[in-house]
């Protein structure tokens, strides 16, 4: 079952795609309340580090401690975003899928982060179709 927070992240992924960007979205939740959403804006802003999770954290701003937050992402976070998760002490990350990109799940887990992979078919298909359509853009995003 997809909860409202993953739906918010998925909506952000679709927004990025509609803007010509990479379809990855994120949402930050504190005490079961949506704090911020974000999406990958590398293409739109010509900024190599504006991944969905980073955009989301920027939008959240200074909320004090991130210890009680949960970060949702449509795709398993990369090492850049996983580093931000660890740096800010986010204790739980819920992802839509990791089939198309394994990301840094093991790293986050090794740092005490609870990582839940929902393996959502819609998220898998969204990334597979994007990668098939724009492989050069995807390879740039993951540093290949």
MDAnalysis code that builds the backbone (N, CA, C; Angstrom):
import MDAnalysis as mda
import numpy as np

u = mda.Universe.empty(432, n_residues=144, atom_resindex=np.repeat(np.arange(144), 3), trajectory=True)
u.add_TopologyAttr("name", ["N", "CA", "C"] * 144)
u.add_TopologyAttr("resid", np.arange(1, 145))
u.add_TopologyAttr("resname", ["UNK", "UNK", "UNK", "UNK", "UNK", "UNK", "UNK", "UNK", "UNK", "UNK", "UNK", "UNK", "UNK", "UNK", "UNK", "UNK", "UNK", "UNK", "UNK", "UNK", "UNK", "UNK", "UNK", "UNK", "UNK", "UNK", "UNK", "UNK", "UNK", "UNK", "UNK", "UNK", "UNK", "UNK", "UNK", "UNK", "UNK", "UNK", "UNK", "UNK", "UNK", "UNK", "UNK", "UNK", "UNK", "UNK", "UNK", "UNK", "UNK", "UNK", "UNK", "UNK", "UNK", "UNK", "UNK", "UNK", "UNK", "UNK", "UNK", "UNK", "UNK", "UNK", "UNK", "UNK", "UNK", "UNK", "UNK", "UNK", "UNK", "UNK", "UNK", "UNK", "UNK", "UNK", "UNK", "UNK", "UNK", "UNK", "UNK", "UNK", "UNK", "UNK", "UNK", "UNK", "UNK", "UNK", "UNK", "UNK", "UNK", "UNK", "UNK", "UNK", "UNK", "UNK", "UNK", "UNK", "UNK", "UNK", "UNK", "UNK", "UNK", "UNK", "UNK", "UNK", "UNK", "UNK", "UNK", "UNK", "UNK", "UNK", "UNK", "UNK", "UNK", "UNK", "UNK", "UNK", "UNK", "UNK", "UNK", "UNK", "UNK", "UNK", "UNK", "UNK", "UNK", "UNK", "UNK", "UNK", "UNK", "UNK", "UNK", "UNK", "UNK", "UNK", "UNK", "UNK", "UNK", "UNK", "UNK", "UNK", "UNK", "UNK", "UNK", "UNK"])
u.atoms.positions = np.array([
    [0.834, -1.194, 0.000],
    [0.000, 0.000, 0.000],
    [0.881, 1.262, 0.000],
    [0.516, 2.205, -0.802],
    [1.258, 3.455, -0.914],
    [0.594, 4.491, -0.012],
    [1.369, 5.035, 0.931],
    [0.786, 6.047, 1.823],
    [0.869, 7.436, 1.183],
    [0.293, 8.419, 1.854],
    [0.217, 9.777, 1.310],
    [1.592, 10.397, 1.087],
    [2.572, 9.997, 1.884],
    [3.901, 10.586, 1.768],
    [4.645, 10.049, 0.544],
    [4.500, 8.754, 0.281],
    [5.094, 8.213, -0.942],
    [4.360, 8.760, -2.155],
    [3.055, 8.948, -2.043],
    [2.315, 9.563, -3.153],
    [2.847, 10.974, -3.438],
    [3.186, 11.710, -2.385],
    [3.747, 13.062, -2.560],
    [5.100, 12.986, -3.271],
    [5.923, 12.011, -2.900],
    [7.225, 11.836, -3.556],
    [7.036, 11.459, -5.027],
    [6.109, 10.562, -5.296],
    [5.834, 10.150, -6.678],
    [5.334, 11.334, -7.507],
    [4.489, 12.167, -6.923],
    [4.000, 13.361, -7.621],
    [5.168, 14.284, -7.975],
    [6.141, 14.385, -7.087],
    [7.325, 15.200, -7.359],
    [8.153, 14.604, -8.498],
    [8.248, 13.279, -8.537],
    [8.977, 12.626, -9.631],
    [8.312, 12.942, -10.971],
    [6.992, 12.876, -11.007],
    [6.267, 13.203, -12.236],
    [6.468, 14.681, -12.605],
    [6.508, 15.542, -11.599],
    [6.736, 16.970, -11.857],
    [8.095, 17.177, -12.506],
    [9.120, 16.518, -11.980],
    [10.454, 16.650, -12.558],
    [10.461, 16.195, -14.015],
    [9.834, 15.069, -14.261],
    [9.772, 14.532, -15.631],
    [9.059, 15.507, -16.567],
    [7.971, 16.105, -16.084],
    [7.214, 17.044, -16.918],
    [8.013, 18.317, -17.217],
    [9.014, 18.612, -16.374],
    [9.882, 19.765, -16.578],
    [11.104, 19.421, -17.432],
    [11.182, 18.167, -17.892],
    [12.322, 17.740, -18.690],
    [13.460, 17.169, -17.862],
    [13.199, 16.952, -16.579],
    [14.222, 16.447, -15.682],
    [14.114, 14.954, -15.422],
    [14.891, 14.523, -14.454],
    [14.965, 13.111, -14.088],
    [13.857, 12.803, -13.090],
    [13.056, 11.759, -13.327],
    [11.861, 11.512, -12.513],
    [12.152, 10.851, -11.158],
    [12.693, 11.657, -10.258],
    [12.931, 11.192, -8.888],
    [12.352, 12.249, -7.963],
    [11.560, 11.782, -6.992],
    [10.938, 12.694, -6.047],
    [11.189, 12.262, -4.623],
    [11.015, 13.205, -3.707],
    [11.293, 12.946, -2.300],
    [10.317, 13.713, -1.425],
    [10.128, 13.222, -0.203],
    [9.287, 13.892, 0.790],
    [9.903, 13.679, 2.163],
    [9.831, 14.706, 3.003],
    [10.338, 14.619, 4.372],
    [9.169, 14.730, 5.330],
    [9.124, 13.808, 6.289],
    [8.014, 13.717, 7.226],
    [8.550, 13.817, 8.654],
    [7.869, 14.596, 9.484],
    [8.201, 14.719, 10.899],
    [6.920, 14.523, 11.696],
    [6.946, 13.585, 12.613],
    [5.770, 13.303, 13.454],
    [4.508, 13.101, 12.616],
    [4.648, 12.332, 11.559],
    [3.533, 11.984, 10.668],
    [2.923, 13.201, 9.949],
    [3.728, 14.249, 9.796],
    [3.300, 15.447, 9.071],
    [4.302, 15.723, 7.944],
    [3.787, 16.040, 6.780],
    [4.642, 16.373, 5.647],
    [5.308, 17.721, 5.899],
    [6.637, 17.741, 5.871],
    [7.408, 18.960, 6.111],
    [7.799, 19.619, 4.791],
    [8.255, 18.806, 3.845],
    [8.726, 19.349, 2.570],
    [8.739, 18.257, 1.512],
    [8.710, 18.684, 0.268],
    [8.871, 17.785, -0.879],
    [9.946, 18.374, -1.783],
    [10.490, 17.533, -2.636],
    [11.484, 18.003, -3.594],
    [11.602, 17.040, -4.750],
    [12.251, 17.494, -5.798],
    [12.485, 16.617, -6.937],
    [13.830, 16.930, -7.564],
    [14.314, 15.969, -8.334],
    [15.594, 16.111, -9.007],
    [15.506, 17.304, -9.958],
    [16.436, 18.252, -9.800],
    [16.445, 19.462, -10.632],
    [17.793, 19.672, -11.319],
    [18.559, 18.605, -11.464],
    [19.878, 18.728, -12.083],
    [19.789, 19.356, -13.470],
    [18.841, 18.899, -14.259],
    [18.686, 19.405, -15.620],
    [18.087, 20.812, -15.591],
    [17.009, 20.965, -14.851],
    [16.274, 22.230, -14.833],
    [17.122, 23.398, -14.332],
    [17.978, 23.140, -13.328],
    [18.767, 24.227, -12.732],
    [20.251, 24.161, -13.098],
    [20.594, 23.219, -13.976],
    [21.991, 23.052, -14.390],
    [22.897, 22.922, -13.164],
    [22.444, 22.128, -12.194],
    [23.132, 21.981, -10.915],
    [23.338, 20.497, -10.635],
    [24.590, 20.028, -10.638],
    [24.825, 18.598, -10.497],
    [24.452, 18.001, -9.147],
    [24.236, 18.811, -8.124],
    [23.932, 18.247, -6.805],
    [22.481, 18.419, -6.365],
    [21.642, 18.961, -7.218],
    [20.251, 19.108, -6.816],
    [19.476, 17.832, -7.124],
    [19.807, 16.803, -6.355],
    [19.053, 15.549, -6.395],
    [17.754, 15.766, -5.620],
    [16.816, 14.874, -5.779],
    [15.501, 15.030, -5.144],
    [15.605, 15.181, -3.631],
    [16.412, 14.338, -3.009],
    [16.523, 14.364, -1.554],
    [17.165, 15.669, -1.072],
    [18.156, 16.152, -1.808],
    [18.821, 17.410, -1.456],
    [17.840, 18.564, -1.619],
    [17.085, 18.584, -2.702],
    [16.065, 19.608, -2.916],
    [15.052, 19.594, -1.776],
    [14.635, 18.417, -1.384],
    [13.664, 18.274, -0.299],
    [14.225, 18.827, 1.014],
    [15.459, 18.466, 1.341],
    [16.075, 18.958, 2.579],
    [16.248, 20.473, 2.547],
    [16.610, 21.017, 1.393],
    [16.721, 22.476, 1.271],
    [15.374, 23.138, 1.526],
    [14.323, 22.556, 0.988],
    [12.988, 23.125, 1.169],
    [12.513, 23.018, 2.620],
    [12.962, 21.978, 3.310],
    [12.587, 21.814, 4.719],
    [13.203, 22.921, 5.569],
    [14.402, 23.344, 5.177],
    [15.066, 24.403, 5.924],
    [15.559, 23.925, 7.281],
    [15.769, 24.844, 8.156],
    [16.285, 24.540, 9.486],
    [15.127, 24.133, 10.384],
    [15.001, 22.853, 10.595],
    [13.901, 22.361, 11.439],
    [14.406, 21.893, 12.802],
    [15.650, 22.209, 13.116],
    [16.238, 21.705, 14.351],
    [16.756, 20.299, 14.093],
    [16.419, 19.391, 14.943],
    [16.880, 18.009, 14.793],
    [16.079, 17.266, 13.726],
    [16.796, 16.472, 12.942],
    [16.162, 15.626, 11.928],
    [15.968, 14.202, 12.450],
    [16.289, 13.965, 13.707],
    [16.303, 12.602, 14.268],
    [14.954, 11.891, 14.161],
    [13.858, 12.618, 14.265],
    [12.533, 11.987, 14.223],
    [11.899, 12.035, 12.830],
    [12.695, 12.428, 11.844],
    [12.137, 12.524, 10.494],
    [12.265, 11.212, 9.738],
    [11.433, 11.078, 8.724],
    [11.484, 9.958, 7.780],
    [11.603, 10.585, 6.399],
    [12.572, 10.105, 5.638],
    [12.753, 10.591, 4.276],
    [12.204, 9.557, 3.306],
    [11.318, 9.985, 2.435],
    [10.769, 9.144, 1.375],
    [11.457, 9.523, 0.073],
    [11.748, 8.532, -0.744],
    [12.310, 8.793, -2.062],
    [11.778, 7.747, -3.027],
    [11.526, 8.151, -4.247],
    [11.013, 7.193, -5.227],
    [12.079, 6.204, -5.671],
    [13.358, 6.547, -5.451],
    [14.475, 5.698, -5.854],
    [15.482, 5.637, -4.706],
    [16.152, 4.504, -4.554],
    [17.153, 4.363, -3.499],
    [18.168, 5.496, -3.594],
    [18.406, 6.221, -2.509],
    [19.349, 7.333, -2.550],
    [20.764, 6.900, -2.936],
    [21.427, 7.783, -3.678],
    [22.827, 7.599, -4.042],
    [23.697, 7.933, -2.825],
    [25.003, 7.826, -2.984],
    [25.904, 8.123, -1.867],
    [25.850, 9.593, -1.446],
    [25.660, 10.509, -2.389],
    [25.526, 11.922, -2.037],
    [24.358, 12.118, -1.078],
    [23.218, 11.598, -1.457],
    [22.008, 11.782, -0.654],
    [22.038, 10.944, 0.620],
    [22.621, 9.753, 0.532],
    [22.778, 8.923, 1.722],
    [23.691, 9.615, 2.726],
    [24.702, 10.315, 2.227],
    [25.575, 11.076, 3.116],
    [24.811, 12.156, 3.854],
    [23.896, 12.822, 3.162],
    [23.065, 13.842, 3.820],
    [22.165, 13.200, 4.878],
    [21.614, 12.038, 4.564],
    [20.777, 11.305, 5.530],
    [21.568, 11.039, 6.806],
    [22.766, 10.511, 6.643],
    [23.617, 10.184, 7.793],
    [24.051, 11.460, 8.516],
    [24.481, 12.465, 7.760],
    [24.953, 13.723, 8.347],
    [23.893, 14.360, 9.250],
    [22.641, 14.349, 8.806],
    [21.582, 15.000, 9.562],
    [20.879, 14.081, 10.551],
    [21.286, 12.816, 10.591],
    [20.719, 11.901, 11.576],
    [19.312, 11.434, 11.276],
    [18.946, 11.428, 10.004],
    [17.624, 10.908, 9.624],
    [17.637, 9.408, 9.884],
    [16.690, 8.933, 10.679],
    [16.734, 7.543, 11.132],
    [16.066, 6.531, 10.234],
    [15.235, 7.005, 9.309],
    [14.481, 6.062, 8.478],
    [14.319, 6.626, 7.076],
    [14.563, 5.759, 6.090],
    [14.384, 6.118, 4.691],
    [13.484, 5.065, 4.057],
    [12.425, 5.522, 3.409],
    [11.492, 4.626, 2.722],
    [11.576, 4.938, 1.234],
    [11.888, 3.906, 0.442],
    [12.088, 4.119, -0.989],
    [11.076, 3.352, -1.829],
    [10.812, 3.918, -3.002],
    [9.888, 3.287, -3.927],
    [10.471, 2.066, -4.602],
    [11.786, 2.118, -4.903],
    [12.407, 0.974, -5.562],
    [13.918, 1.107, -5.599],
    [14.573, -0.047, -5.776],
    [16.028, -0.068, -5.934],
    [16.450, -1.032, -7.038],
    [15.500, -1.462, -7.854],
    [15.843, -2.381, -8.954],
    [16.657, -1.688, -10.035],
    [16.264, -0.462, -10.381],
    [16.955, 0.235, -11.464],
    [18.242, 0.903, -10.995],
    [18.376, 1.100, -9.677],
    [19.577, 1.722, -9.108],
    [19.679, 1.267, -7.657],
    [20.743, 0.525, -7.354],
    [20.900, -0.035, -6.005],
    [21.212, 1.027, -4.969],
    [21.854, 2.112, -5.384],
    [22.126, 3.207, -4.471],
    [23.020, 2.828, -3.307],
    [22.798, 3.478, -2.178],
    [23.670, 3.340, -1.019],
    [22.951, 2.748, 0.188],
    [22.095, 1.767, -0.053],
    [21.329, 1.153, 1.042],
    [22.245, 0.549, 2.093],
    [23.246, -0.194, 1.663],
    [24.151, -0.843, 2.624],
    [24.894, 0.187, 3.463],
    [25.322, 1.276, 2.838],
    [26.001, 2.333, 3.581],
    [25.074, 2.911, 4.648],
    [23.848, 3.248, 4.270],
    [22.923, 3.830, 5.251],
    [22.662, 2.850, 6.390],
    [22.429, 1.597, 6.045],
    [22.189, 0.591, 7.091],
    [23.396, 0.454, 8.014],
    [24.591, 0.517, 7.451],
    [25.806, 0.392, 8.272],
    [25.947, 1.562, 9.249],
    [25.240, 2.647, 8.972],
    [25.272, 3.823, 9.837],
    [24.047, 3.894, 10.763],
    [23.279, 2.807, 10.811],
    [22.134, 2.733, 11.718],
    [20.823, 3.261, 11.168],
    [20.776, 3.557, 9.884],
    [19.539, 4.045, 9.268],
    [18.667, 2.854, 8.903],
    [17.393, 2.923, 9.249],
    [16.444, 1.898, 8.822],
    [16.045, 2.211, 7.382],
    [16.259, 1.266, 6.481],
    [15.946, 1.459, 5.065],
    [14.866, 0.459, 4.675],
    [13.758, 0.971, 4.170],
    [12.644, 0.129, 3.734],
    [12.454, 0.334, 2.234],
    [12.557, -0.745, 1.489],
    [12.381, -0.712, 0.033],
    [11.011, -1.301, -0.283],
    [10.105, -0.473, -0.760],
    [8.742, -0.914, -1.059],
    [8.639, -1.669, -2.380],
    [9.648, -1.557, -3.242],
    [9.668, -2.228, -4.543],
    [8.352, -2.017, -5.293],
    [8.005, -0.758, -5.485],
    [6.740, -0.404, -6.129],
    [6.847, -0.500, -7.646],
    [5.990, -1.289, -8.273],
    [6.042, -1.438, -9.734],
    [5.964, -0.113, -10.485],
    [5.155, 0.837, -10.006],
    [5.032, 2.128, -10.688],
    [6.355, 2.888, -10.674],
    [7.072, 2.826, -9.562],
    [8.371, 3.503, -9.476],
    [9.398, 2.828, -10.379],
    [9.378, 1.493, -10.400],
    [10.288, 0.754, -11.271],
    [10.032, 1.127, -12.727],
    [8.782, 1.110, -13.133],
    [8.433, 1.401, -14.523],
    [8.772, 2.845, -14.896],
    [8.540, 3.772, -13.981],
    [8.849, 5.178, -14.241],
    [10.340, 5.328, -14.565],
    [11.205, 4.681, -13.780],
    [12.639, 4.790, -14.015],
    [13.072, 3.997, -15.248],
    [12.538, 2.799, -15.421],
    [12.924, 1.997, -16.598],
    [12.588, 2.719, -17.889],
    [11.416, 3.309, -17.962],
    [11.043, 3.993, -19.202],
    [11.907, 5.237, -19.411],
    [12.211, 5.955, -18.333],
    [13.089, 7.124, -18.461],
    [14.490, 6.723, -18.918],
    [15.055, 5.696, -18.292],
    [16.413, 5.240, -18.638],
    [16.474, 4.782, -20.096],
    [15.434, 4.088, -20.547],
    [15.393, 3.633, -21.940],
    [15.297, 4.815, -22.904],
    [14.580, 5.840, -22.496],
    [14.359, 6.999, -23.351],
    [15.553, 7.961, -23.364],
    [16.199, 8.127, -22.200],
    [17.287, 9.107, -22.087],
    [18.482, 8.524, -21.330],
    [19.111, 7.482, -21.894],
    [20.215, 6.832, -21.181],
    [21.396, 7.760, -20.896],
    [21.668, 8.699, -21.797],
    [22.801, 9.602, -21.584],
    [22.563, 10.519, -20.379],
    [21.351, 10.967, -20.219],
    [21.000, 11.828, -19.084],
    [21.067, 11.037, -17.781],
    [20.583, 9.820, -17.817],
    [20.636, 8.954, -16.628],
    [22.089, 8.671, -16.250],
    [22.925, 8.304, -17.230],
    [24.331, 8.010, -16.942],
    [25.049, 9.228, -16.369],
    [24.703, 10.400, -16.857],
    [25.275, 11.634, -16.289],
    [24.850, 11.786, -14.828],
    [23.585, 11.495, -14.539],
    [23.059, 11.659, -13.179],
    [23.766, 10.748, -12.189],
    [24.098, 9.530, -12.613],
    [24.729, 8.586, -11.680],
    [26.250, 8.553, -11.821],
    [26.795, 9.492, -12.598],
    [28.241, 9.628, -12.684],
    [28.950, 8.599, -13.542],
    [28.286, 8.098, -14.573],
    [28.919, 7.126, -15.465],
    [29.383, 7.767, -16.737],
])
